[in-house]
């Protein structure tokens, strides 16, 4: 019964999105019934501020207290043993512990405290040492192997010391899914297990955020002193709400200096007098709690129980999926016998008590070399598979499993790599990995979609024949029967054989949604350009190089406008990417989210000073080229590739036109000319120090150049993989360049430092790392994943194609016109290898 409901609701939710979601360790997905129950509750009740005394506020207070009891019930404990303190999340709970624990600092008459943590811990745990250091308390990292060896008790004379120490460890590693023994809690508290040999009394912080998303936790048996959690890991909604469960035996010892609204029983504003409330929760919940979100938790528990039958069944269900996927994945081999993946795990996925539903790995090539996690993520996105990549806010586990030394971390930082960016390889070595994780909404179809993706992108037909036969047999035999169902009435789907057919492509209009990342440091942007040490030399001999085609893209991510000659402005080709389409929240739309943008055809009429926009089935519409900044336009701030730009809206008429054609609410916005030079510019190395290079709504640089010879060579690789070869013109349009040149040698453009075209001079600022937009046919909006895969295969696991250019200051009085047929004069770099941009995000030609 429970699983049948789960399968129906989950299936409807996921099919609407067209997504295989495999980041449940990052966040659970919320079911529709949770939102419905919550919104129905809000419609039928009035909830006021719980600090007031009116009827609606009393209802809120009572409901919050009920939710506290429900949380304790979920973890098999009572208010006699634990107190629930609501926080903004697990991280805030950890910070609260660090600030309020009764530390004894160095330099006092008593022995000083220690904060000891497992190296396989989340950043938020390790970050507690910043607070302890400010209190003059030492922090000691301990490796998992060291804990297992620390079995001896302290001498009897040292066991009477009462100095408080705190040991923190995760119930489940968010990196690998390893479940550390819950028996450590009692062993450490009793002195049977000593994290480090020092006199004193140990308290235990159990980081349960990852564990409780898919496993039951019994605090009646495993009585940790502190248990921080985040509720979105369990329910998916609400976000921004967590709790700290505090053992009532330690609660009286906690110290607090700041007091916020609602925490005081009495205080004086004119004198240093403050008396706290009796309730531990009320003392530590500064200000008004997020009461509507807390009320949503009640419905979260109700729906979770109704859909699944409880956490034990979720544990068995998710482990079965992880075990199945691990077994198939670990047995995939290339034709030469080399493994397709390297899995980072401390277990063999045979026991759900020691392994959670997380698989961490890197993909390898036939020679055993690691493919960067960014490339794997890009490929997965083409199949609408959502995974997590990087180090997952757990540097300790990442170092341990990937064999990254402390010196490597520091060298990678100097090379430009920071946590959360897409720099996946430094000197050929991985900086992180790929993680998939299952939740209660996951299905066998999810696992099979992922495995089919790995097989389709890494193995040829011949490679995959043997693994399919042997792995399916192995998997069917190795999964225990009791892991196959929640109960007799709610059987899981039987483990199906993975077919050797190509995975089903999802509709192109369900593309993944991009997320904006924080602005990168100026020194790390590709716009910081080429090293000043590059010494240009002239290209000698050979046939002349000419400009073959010129394209501009007036509206970012829309169709190209081809010209034979065109004026050059301060930001590149005149009117190139001066406009963009934004959603109802003001966020820029690209073909990643809306492939049909390529069917919107803008053209510029310089004489009439209008841009004409056309699309099939729509009447043409025009927009004035005159900049209305400073008149009726309302200036607003938008983001393009993490960079802030000032824009203004182009009005209701064109907004209605675009919304009708695209079938979604959207607006046309234009970059504001009066302040664009301040908001979107870069001082580029190698040019005059006083020269700021101004950018339009491009991602990276003023111009993108590609070579017809390079296109022809790539076309041969793609033709070998496709049933019908692509036309050269179609390939050129997919790469969305401004300047297409005809050069004798393929990829010789990657050896250039500068080029001259007539009176115009350009500096090469780096290669263009391609994304999934090149998979979209610019004439139809249809997606073909083979394009990016073929590019990666042809370029030796890289996806670079084309080079970015910046326009150097003009030193002549000649007309600033770029023309087809003009000769291109390149200057070679002394070091001919162009390094990829040191950047935190995927770059592409929008």
C-alpha positions in Angstrom: 0.0 0.0 0.0 2.6 2.6 1.1 5.0 1.9 -1.7 2.2 1.8 -4.3 1.3 5.4 -3.3 4.9 6.4 -3.3 5.4 5.1 -6.8 2.4 6.8 -8.2 3.1 10.2 -6.7 6.8 10.1 -7.4 6.3 8.9 -10.9 4.0 11.8 -11.7 6.4 14.4 -10.2 9.5 13.2 -11.9 7.9 12.6 -15.3 6.7 16.2 -15.4 10.2 17.4 -14.9 11.7 14.8 -17.2 14.6 14.4 -14.8 16.5 11.6 -13.2 17.3 13.1 -9.8 20.3 11.5 -8.1 21.3 14.2 -5.5 19.1 13.1 -2.6 22.0 13.6 -0.2 22.0 17.2 -1.3 18.3 17.6 -0.8 15.3 15.4 -0.8 12.5 16.0 -3.3 9.2 17.1 -1.8 5.9 15.3 -2.8 3.0 17.3 -4.1 0.8 16.0 -1.3 3.0 17.7 1.3 2.5 21.1 -0.3 -1.2 20.5 -0.6 -1.6 19.5 3.0 0.5 22.5 4.1 -1.3 25.1 2.0 -4.7 23.6 3.0 -3.6 24.1 6.6 -2.7 27.7 6.0 -6.0 28.4 4.2 -8.0 26.9 7.1 -6.2 28.5 10.0 -4.8 31.8 11.1 -1.3 31.5 12.6 0.1 34.6 14.4 3.4 35.4 16.0 3.9 32.8 18.8 5.3 35.6 21.1 1.9 37.3 21.2 -1.0 36.2 23.4 -3.9 36.4 21.1 -5.9 33.3 19.9 -4.1 32.9 16.6 -0.7 33.2 18.3 -1.7 30.7 20.9 -2.6 28.3 18.1 0.9 28.8 16.6 2.6 28.2 19.9 0.7 25.0 20.6 1.3 23.7 17.1 5.0 24.4 17.4 5.1 22.4 20.7 3.2 19.6 19.1 5.8 19.5 16.3 8.6 19.4 18.9 7.0 16.2 20.3 6.6 14.8 16.8 10.3 15.3 16.1 11.2 13.5 19.4 8.8 10.7 18.6 10.4 10.3 15.1 13.8 9.8 16.8 12.4 7.4 19.4 12.9 9.6 22.4 10.9 12.0 24.7 11.0 15.5 26.2 12.3 14.0 29.4 15.6 13.1 27.6 16.0 15.7 24.8 15.1 19.3 23.9 14.5 20.4 20.4 16.0 23.8 19.6 14.9 25.1 16.2 17.7 26.7 14.0 18.1 27.8 10.4 19.8 24.5 9.6 22.4 22.0 10.7 25.2 24.5 10.2 23.5 27.0 12.6 23.0 24.2 15.1 26.7 23.3 14.9 27.7 27.0 15.4 25.4 27.2 18.4 27.2 24.2 20.0 30.6 25.7 19.4 29.5 29.0 21.0 27.7 27.5 24.0 29.7 24.4 25.0 31.3 24.8 28.5 34.9 24.9 27.2 37.8 25.3 29.6 40.5 27.3 27.7 44.3 26.9 27.8 46.1 28.8 30.6 43.7 28.1 33.5 44.4 26.0 36.6 42.2 23.2 35.3 43.2 20.9 32.4 42.0 22.5 29.2 39.3 21.2 26.9 39.7 19.7 23.5 37.5 19.8 20.4 38.1 16.5 18.5 36.5 15.8 15.2 36.6 13.0 12.6 38.4 14.1 9.4 35.5 12.6 7.4 33.3 15.5 8.5 31.3 18.3 6.8 32.9 21.7 6.4 30.4 23.1 9.0 31.8 20.7 11.7 35.4 21.5 10.9 34.5 25.2 10.9 33.7 25.0 14.6 37.4 25.1 15.3 37.4 28.8 14.3 35.2 29.5 17.3 37.1 27.2 19.6 40.4 28.8 18.6 38.9 32.2 19.6 38.2 30.7 23.0 41.8 29.4 23.3 40.7 25.8 23.0 42.7 23.3 20.9 41.1 21.4 18.1 42.3 17.9 17.2 41.4 16.2 13.9 41.3 12.4 14.1 41.2 10.0 11.1 38.7 7.1 11.1 41.4 4.5 11.3 42.8 6.2 14.4 39.5 6.0 16.2 39.3 2.2 15.5 42.7 1.8 17.1 41.9 4.0 20.2 40.4 1.2 22.3 42.4 1.5 25.6 40.9 3.2 28.7 42.7 5.9 30.6 44.4 5.1 33.8 42.1 5.1 36.8 43.6 8.2 38.4 42.9 10.2 35.1 39.3 9.1 34.9 38.1 11.4 37.7 39.0 14.6 35.8 35.8 16.6 34.9 37.2 18.8 32.1 34.7 18.7 29.3 35.8 17.6 25.9 33.7 17.3 22.7 34.0 14.6 20.1 32.2 15.1 16.8 31.6 12.5 14.1 29.0 11.9 11.3 26.5 9.1 11.6 27.0 8.8 7.8 29.7 10.2 5.6 28.1 12.7 3.1 31.0 11.8 0.8 31.0 8.0 0.6 27.9 7.0 2.5 29.9 5.1 5.1 28.0 4.7 8.3 30.2 5.0 11.4 29.2 2.9 14.4 26.5 4.5 16.6 28.1 2.4 19.4 30.9 4.9 19.5 28.5 7.3 21.3 28.3 5.2 24.5 31.9 4.0 24.2 33.3 7.5 24.1 31.0 8.8 26.9 31.9 5.9 29.1 35.6 6.2 28.5 35.9 2.8 26.8 36.9 4.6 23.6 39.2 7.6 23.8 39.4 9.8 20.7 42.7 11.2 22.1 44.4 10.2 25.3 43.7 13.1 27.7 42.1 13.3 31.1 38.5 14.6 31.2 34.9 13.8 30.5 33.9 13.3 26.8 30.6 14.5 25.3 29.5 13.4 21.8 28.2 15.5 18.9 26.6 13.2 16.3 26.2 14.9 13.0 23.1 13.2 11.7 22.1 15.4 8.8 23.1 12.9 6.1 22.1 9.8 8.1 18.5 10.7 9.0 17.5 11.4 5.4 17.3 7.6 4.7 17.9 5.8 8.0 16.1 5.5 11.4 17.9 7.0 14.4 16.9 5.7 17.9 18.1 8.3 20.4 16.5 6.1 23.2 19.4 3.7 22.5 22.1 5.9 21.1 22.0 8.9 23.4 24.4 11.4 21.9 24.7 14.7 23.7 24.1 16.9 20.6 22.3 15.9 17.3 22.1 18.6 14.6 19.8 18.0 11.6 18.4 19.8 8.6 14.8 19.0 7.6 15.0 19.6 3.9 17.4 16.5 3.8 14.4 14.4 5.0 11.3 16.1 3.4 12.7 18.4 0.7 10.5 21.2 2.1 10.7 23.4 4.0 14.3 24.6 3.4 16.2 26.9 5.8 15.0 25.1 8.9 16.9 22.7 11.1 17.1 21.7 14.7 19.5 20.9 17.5 18.5 18.0 19.7 20.2 18.5 23.0 20.5 15.8 25.7 18.9 17.3 28.8 21.8 16.2 30.9 24.2 18.5 29.1 21.7 21.3 28.6 22.2 23.0 32.0 25.9 23.3 31.3 25.5 25.3 28.1 26.5 28.9 28.2 25.0 31.8 26.3 26.0 35.4 26.1 23.7 37.0 23.5 20.0 37.2 24.2 17.4 37.9 21.5 13.7 38.5 21.5 11.7 35.8 23.3 14.6 34.4 25.3 14.4 36.6 28.4 12.2 36.1 31.4 13.2 39.6 32.5 16.0 42.2 31.7 16.8 45.8 32.2 17.8 48.2 29.4 19.5 50.6 31.7 21.5 48.1 33.8 23.3 44.9 33.2 20.5 42.6 34.4 19.2 39.6 32.4 17.3 36.6 33.6 16.7 33.8 31.0 13.6 31.8 30.4 13.3 28.4 32.0 12.9 26.4 28.8 16.1 25.4 27.2 14.5 25.8 23.7 13.2 29.3 24.5 16.6 30.4 25.9 18.4 29.4 22.7 15.8 30.4 20.0 16.7 34.0 19.5 13.9 36.0 18.0 10.7 34.6 16.4 11.2 31.2 15.0 10.2 30.3 11.4 6.8 29.3 12.6 5.1 28.5 9.3 8.0 26.4 8.3 7.8 24.5 11.6 4.1 23.9 11.0 5.0 22.4 7.6 7.1 19.8 9.4 4.0 18.2 10.8 2.7 17.6 7.3 6.2 16.3 6.3 6.1 13.6 9.0 2.5 12.7 8.1 3.2 12.4 4.4 6.4 10.5 4.9 4.7 7.9 7.0 1.8 7.6 4.7 3.9 7.2 1.5 6.6 4.9 2.9 5.6 3.2 6.1 8.6 4.6 8.0 12.3 5.1 8.0 13.2 1.4 8.2 11.5 0.7 4.9 13.2 3.8 3.4 16.5 2.5 4.6 15.9 -0.9 2.9 14.5 0.6 -0.3 17.3 3.1 -0.8 20.1 0.6 0.0 18.7 -1.9 -2.5 19.0 0.7 -5.2 22.5 1.7 -4.1 23.6 -2.0 -3.9 22.2 -2.7 -7.4 23.8 0.3 -8.9 27.2 -0.3 -7.2 27.2 -3.9 -8.3 26.6 -3.1 -12.0 28.9 0.0 -11.9 31.8 -1.8 -10.3 31.7 -4.6 -12.9 31.7 -2.4 -16.0 34.9 -2.9 -18.1 36.3 -1.6 -21.3 37.3 -4.1 -24.0 40.8 -4.1 -22.7 39.6 -5.1 -19.2 40.1 -1.7 -17.7 37.4 -0.5 -15.2 35.0 2.2 -16.4 34.9 3.8 -12.9 36.9 4.1 -9.8 34.5 3.9 -6.7 35.5 5.6 -3.5 34.1 3.5 -0.7 35.0 1.9 2.6 32.5 -1.0 2.2 31.4 -3.5 -0.4 27.7 -2.4 -0.2 26.6 -5.6 1.4 25.1 -4.3 4.6 22.7 -1.3 5.0 23.9 -0.9 8.6 27.3 0.1 7.5 26.6 1.7 4.1 24.1 4.4 3.1 22.6 5.0 -0.4 25.5 7.1 -1.6 28.0 6.1 -4.4 31.0 8.3 -5.0 33.2 7.7 -8.0 35.2 9.1 -10.9 34.9 7.9 -14.5 38.0 6.6 -16.2 39.1 6.2 -19.8 40.5 3.0 -21.4 44.0 3.9 -20.1 42.9 4.4 -16.5 43.0 8.2 -16.7 40.4 10.2 -14.8 37.8 12.1 -16.8 37.1 15.4 -15.0 33.9 15.5 -13.0 32.8 18.6 -14.9 32.8 16.7 -18.1 30.8 13.9 -16.6 28.3 16.4 -15.1 27.9 18.1 -18.5 27.3 14.7 -20.2 24.8 13.7 -17.4 22.9 17.0 -18.0 22.4 16.1 -21.6 20.5 13.0 -20.4 18.6 15.1 -17.8 20.4 13.2 -15.0 21.2 15.4 -12.0 24.3 14.4 -10.0 26.6 16.2 -7.5 30.3 16.9 -8.2 33.3 18.3 -6.4 34.3 17.5 -2.8 30.8 17.9 -1.3 31.9 20.2 1.6 34.0 17.3 2.9 37.7 18.0 2.2 38.9 15.5 4.7 37.1 12.5 3.0 38.0 13.9 -0.5 41.7 13.9 0.5 41.5 10.5 2.0 39.8 8.8 -0.9 41.5 10.7 -3.8 44.9 10.7 -2.2 45.2 14.5 -2.2 47.9 15.8 0.1 47.7 19.0 2.1 50.3 20.4 -0.3 48.1 19.4 -3.2 45.2 21.4 -1.8 47.4 24.5 -1.5 48.9 24.1 -4.9 45.4 23.6 -6.5 44.4 26.9 -4.8 47.4 28.7 -6.3 46.4 27.2 -9.7 43.0 28.9 -9.3 40.9 26.0 -8.0 38.5 26.8 -5.2 35.7 24.8 -3.5 32.6 24.5 -5.7 34.2 25.5 -9.1 34.4 23.4 -12.3 38.2 23.0 -12.3 38.2 19.2 -12.1 41.8 18.3 -13.1 45.0 20.0 -12.1 48.1 18.5 -13.7 46.0 15.6 -14.8 44.9 14.7 -11.2 41.3 15.0 -10.0 40.3 17.7 -7.6 37.0 16.0 -6.8 34.6 13.3 -7.9 31.0 12.5 -8.8 28.4 11.5 -6.3 25.0 9.9 -6.8 22.6 9.3 -4.0 19.2 7.8 -3.6 16.1 8.8 -1.5 12.7 7.5 -0.8 11.4 8.8 -4.1 14.1 7.0 -6.1 13.1 4.2 -8.4 14.9 1.4 -10.2 14.2 3.4 -13.4 16.4 6.1 -11.9 19.2 3.6 -11.3 18.9 2.2 -14.8 18.8 5.6 -16.5 22.1 6.4 -14.8 23.7 3.1 -15.7 22.5 3.3 -19.3 24.0 6.8 -19.4 27.4 5.6 -18.3 27.3 2.6 -20.7 26.1 4.7 -23.6 28.8 7.4 -23.2 31.7 5.2 -22.2 31.3 1.8 -23.9 30.9 0.8 -27.5 28.3 -1.9 -28.4 31.0 -4.6 -28.3 32.3 -3.4 -25.0 28.9 -3.6 -23.3 27.8 -7.0 -24.5 29.8 -9.0 -21.9 29.0 -6.8 -18.9 25.3 -6.9 -19.6 25.2 -10.7 -19.5 27.5 -11.2 -16.5 26.5 -8.2 -14.4 22.8 -8.8 -14.6 23.2 -12.4 -13.4 25.6 -11.2 -10.6 23.2 -8.5 -9.5 20.1 -10.7 -9.4 22.0 -13.3 -7.3 23.6 -10.8 -4.9 20.7 -8.6 -3.8 19.2 -10.2 -0.6 15.5 -11.0 -0.9 14.6 -9.0 2.2 15.9 -5.9 0.5 13.5 -6.1 -2.4 10.3 -4.8 -0.8 8.9 -2.7 2.0 6.5 -5.5 2.8 4.5 -8.3 1.1 1.8 -5.9 0.0 4.2 -3.2 -1.3 6.8 -5.1 -3.5 9.4 -3.1 -5.3 9.7 -3.6 -9.0 11.9 -6.6 -9.7 15.5 -5.8 -10.7 15.3 -5.5 -14.4 18.1 -6.2 -16.9 19.7 -3.1 -18.3 18.9 -3.1 -22.0 21.8 -2.5 -24.4 19.7 -0.1 -26.4 20.5 3.6 -26.4 19.0 5.5 -23.4 15.8 7.4 -24.1 16.4 11.0 -24.8 14.2 13.4 -22.8 12.4 16.2 -24.7 14.6 19.1 -25.3 12.3 21.5 -23.7 12.9 20.0 -20.3 16.5 21.2 -20.2 18.2 21.6 -16.9 17.9 24.8 -15.0 21.1 26.7 -14.6 22.1 28.1 -11.2 23.9 31.4 -10.8 27.2 31.3 -8.8 28.8 34.1 -6.9 31.0 36.5 -8.8 34.5 35.1 -9.3 37.6 37.1 -8.2 38.8 39.4 -11.0 42.2 37.7 -11.1 40.5 34.4 -11.8 38.4 35.3 -14.8 39.2 34.4 -18.3 38.9 38.1 -19.1 42.1 38.6 -17.2 43.4 37.0 -20.3 46.8 35.9 -21.6 49.9 35.8 -19.5 52.1 38.9 -19.9 55.1 36.6 -20.4 53.8 35.3 -23.7 56.0 36.6 -26.5 54.2 36.8 -29.9 56.0 35.7 -33.0 54.7 36.0 -36.5 53.1 33.0 -38.2 55.5 32.0 -41.0 54.5 30.9 -44.5 51.4 29.0 -45.4 48.3 29.9 -47.2 46.5 33.2 -46.3 43.8 33.1 -43.6 40.6 35.0 -44.3 37.3 35.9 -42.6 34.7 33.5 -44.0 31.6 34.5 -42.1 30.5 37.1 -39.5 27.6 36.5 -37.1 26.1 38.7 -34.4 23.5 37.6 -31.9 21.5 40.7 -30.9 19.4 38.8 -28.4 21.5 36.5 -26.2 20.9 32.8 -26.9 18.6 33.6 -29.8 19.3 32.9 -33.5 22.3 34.3 -35.3 22.1 37.3 -37.7 24.7 36.8 -40.5 26.3 39.8 -42.2 29.0 40.4 -44.7 30.4 43.5 -43.0 29.5 45.1 -39.7 30.6 48.0 -37.5 32.7 47.3 -34.5 31.8 49.1 -31.2 33.3 49.4 -27.8 31.8 46.1 -26.7 32.4 44.1 -29.9 30.2 43.8 -32.9 27.7 46.6 -32.8 24.5 45.5 -31.0 25.9 42.0 -30.4 24.1 40.5 -27.4 22.7 43.9 -26.3 19.4 42.2 -25.3 18.4 39.1 -23.4 15.3 37.2 -22.6 14.5 36.9 -18.8 12.0 34.9 -16.9 9.4 36.4 -14.6 12.0 36.6 -11.8 14.4 38.6 -14.0 16.8 35.7 -14.5 18.4 35.4 -17.9 17.1 32.5 -20.0 19.5 30.6 -22.3 19.0 27.6 -24.6 20.0 25.3 -21.7 16.6 26.1 -20.1 14.7 27.1 -23.3 16.0 25.5 -26.5 13.3 27.2 -28.6 15.1 30.5 -28.1 17.2 29.5 -31.2 13.9 29.8 -33.2 13.6 33.5 -32.4 15.3 35.4 -35.3 16.4 39.0 -34.7 17.9 41.2 -37.4 19.2 44.7 -37.3 18.2 47.4 -39.7 20.8 50.2 -39.2 19.1 52.6 -41.6 15.7 52.4 -39.9 17.3 52.0 -36.5 15.2 49.0 -35.5 15.6 45.4 -34.6 13.1 43.2 -36.3 12.2 39.9 -34.5 10.6 37.0 -36.3 9.5 33.5 -35.5 7.4 30.9 -37.2 3.7 31.4 -36.7 4.2 34.9 -35.3 3.8 38.3 -36.9 7.1 40.2 -37.0 7.7 42.7 -34.3 10.2 45.5 -34.1 12.1 47.1 -31.3 13.9 50.5 -31.5 17.6 50.6 -31.4 17.4 53.9 -29.6 18.6 53.6 -26.1 15.7 54.8 -23.8 17.9 54.9 -20.7 17.3 58.1 -18.7 13.7 58.5 -20.0 10.8 56.2 -19.1 13.0 53.2 -18.6 13.4 51.7 -15.1 16.9 50.5 -14.5 17.2 47.1 -12.8 20.1 44.8 -12.0 20.5 41.4 -13.6 23.1 38.7 -13.8 24.9 37.2 -16.7 27.3 34.4 -15.9 27.6 35.6 -12.3 28.4 39.2 -13.4 26.1 42.0 -12.5 24.8 44.1 -15.4 22.4 47.1 -15.4 19.4 46.5 -17.7 16.0 48.0 -18.5 12.8 46.4 -19.6 11.7 46.8 -23.2 8.0 46.9 -22.5 4.8 44.9 -22.5 4.3 44.5 -26.3 7.5 42.5 -26.9 7.1 40.7 -23.6 3.7 39.4 -24.7 5.1 38.4 -28.1 7.9 36.4 -26.5 5.7 34.9 -23.9 3.2 33.7 -26.5 5.9 32.1 -28.7 7.8 30.4 -25.9 4.7 29.5 -23.9 6.1 30.9 -20.6 6.1 34.3 -19.0 9.2 36.2 -20.0 10.5 39.7 -20.8 13.0 41.3 -23.2 15.5 43.4 -21.3 18.4 45.5 -22.7 21.7 46.4 -21.2 21.7 50.0 -20.0 24.3 52.1 -21.9 24.8 54.8 -19.3 26.4 52.5 -16.8 27.3 49.4 -18.6 30.9 50.3 -18.8 31.0 50.4 -15.0 29.0 47.2 -14.4 30.4 44.8 -16.9 34.0 45.5 -17.8 37.4 44.1 -17.3 40.9 45.4 -17.2 42.7 43.0 -19.5 46.3 42.0 -19.0 48.7 42.7 -21.9 46.8 45.8 -22.9 47.1 49.4 -21.7 46.8 49.6 -18.0 44.3 52.4 -18.4 42.1 50.5 -20.8 39.0 48.9 -19.4 37.5 46.3 -21.8 33.7 46.8 -21.9 31.4 43.8 -22.4 27.9 43.4 -23.6 25.7 40.5 -22.3 28.3 37.9 -23.3 29.5 35.2 -21.0 33.2 35.7 -21.4 34.7 38.0 -24.1 33.8 40.4 -26.8 34.3 37.9 -29.7 34.3 34.2 -30.3 36.3 32.8 -33.2 36.2 29.4 -34.8 38.1 27.8 -37.8 36.4 26.1 -40.7 39.3 23.6 -40.9 38.7 22.7 -37.2 34.9 22.2 -38.0 35.7 19.9 -40.9 38.0 17.7 -38.7 35.3 17.5 -36.0 32.7 16.7 -38.7 34.6 13.5 -39.6 34.4 12.3 -35.9 30.7 13.1 -35.7 29.9 11.5 -39.0 31.4 8.3 -37.8 29.0 8.2 -34.8 25.8 9.4 -36.4 23.6 7.6 -39.0 23.3 10.8 -41.0 26.3 13.2 -41.2 25.7 16.8 -40.4 26.1 19.6 -42.9 29.0 21.9 -42.3 26.8 25.0 -42.1 24.7 23.3 -39.4 27.8 22.6 -37.3 29.1 26.2 -37.7 25.8 27.5 -36.4 25.9 25.2 -33.4 29.1 26.8 -32.2 27.6 30.3 -32.2 30.8 32.2 -33.2 31.1 35.8 -34.1 34.0 35.3 -36.5 34.4 32.2 -38.7 37.8 32.0 -40.4 39.2 29.9 -43.2 42.7 28.7 -42.2 44.8 25.9 -43.7 45.3 23.9 -40.5 42.8 22.7 -38.1 43.1 24.0 -34.5 46.0 26.2 -35.4 44.0 29.1 -33.9 44.8 27.7 -30.5 48.5 28.6 -31.0 47.8 32.3 -31.5 48.4 35.1 -29.0 47.1 38.0 -31.1 45.5 38.6 -34.5 45.0 41.5 -36.8 42.0 41.9 -39.2 42.5 45.0 -41.3 43.0 47.9 -38.9 41.5 45.9 -36.0 43.7 44.2 -33.5 42.5 41.4 -31.1 44.1 39.6 -28.2 43.4 35.9 -27.6 42.2 35.4 -24.0 41.7 31.7 -23.9 39.8 28.7 -25.3 36.0 28.3 -25.2 35.0 25.4 -23.1 31.8 24.1 -24.7 28.6 23.2 -22.9 25.3 21.4 -23.9 24.2 24.3 -26.1 26.2 22.9 -29.1 23.9 19.8 -28.9 20.9 21.9 -30.0 20.2 22.2 -33.7 19.9 25.9 -34.3 17.4 25.5 -37.0 14.9 23.2 -35.2 15.7 23.4 -31.5 16.1 19.6 -31.3 18.8 18.2 -29.1 21.4 15.6 -30.2 23.7 14.6 -27.3 26.3 13.0 -29.7 27.7 16.4 -30.6 29.3 17.2 -27.2 30.3 13.5 -26.7 32.0 13.5 -30.1 33.8 16.7 -29.4 35.0 15.3 -26.1 36.2 12.1 -27.8 37.8 14.0 -30.7 39.7 16.4 -28.4 41.1 13.9 -25.9 38.5 14.3 -23.1 38.4 18.1 -23.5 35.5 20.1 -24.8 37.4 23.2 -25.9 36.5 24.6 -29.4 37.2 28.1 -30.6 39.0 31.0 -29.0 37.9 34.1 -27.2 39.1 37.5 -28.4 39.2 41.0 -26.9 39.5 44.1 -29.1 42.7 46.0 -28.5 42.6 49.8 -28.5 42.5 51.2 -32.1 45.6 53.1 -33.0 44.5 54.2 -36.5 41.9 56.4 -38.1 40.6 53.7 -40.5 36.9 52.8 -40.4 36.1 50.3 -37.6 34.4 47.8 -40.0 34.8 44.0 -39.9 34.3 42.4 -43.3 34.1 38.9 -44.9 37.1 38.3 -47.0 39.5 40.3 -44.9 42.9 38.8 -44.3 43.7 37.5 -40.8 47.3 38.0 -39.6 48.0 35.9 -36.4 50.9 36.2 -34.0 52.0 33.1 -32.3 52.6 32.7 -28.6 56.0 31.5 -27.5 54.2 28.9 -25.3 51.7 27.6 -27.8 49.4 25.9 -25.3 46.5 28.0 -24.3 45.5 27.2 -20.8 41.8 26.8 -19.9 40.2 29.7 -18.1 40.6 29.7 -14.3 37.0 30.0 -13.5 34.3 28.7 -11.3 31.7 28.1 -13.9 31.0 26.4 -17.2 31.6 28.7 -20.2 29.7 28.7 -23.4 28.6 30.9 -26.2 25.2 32.1 -25.2 
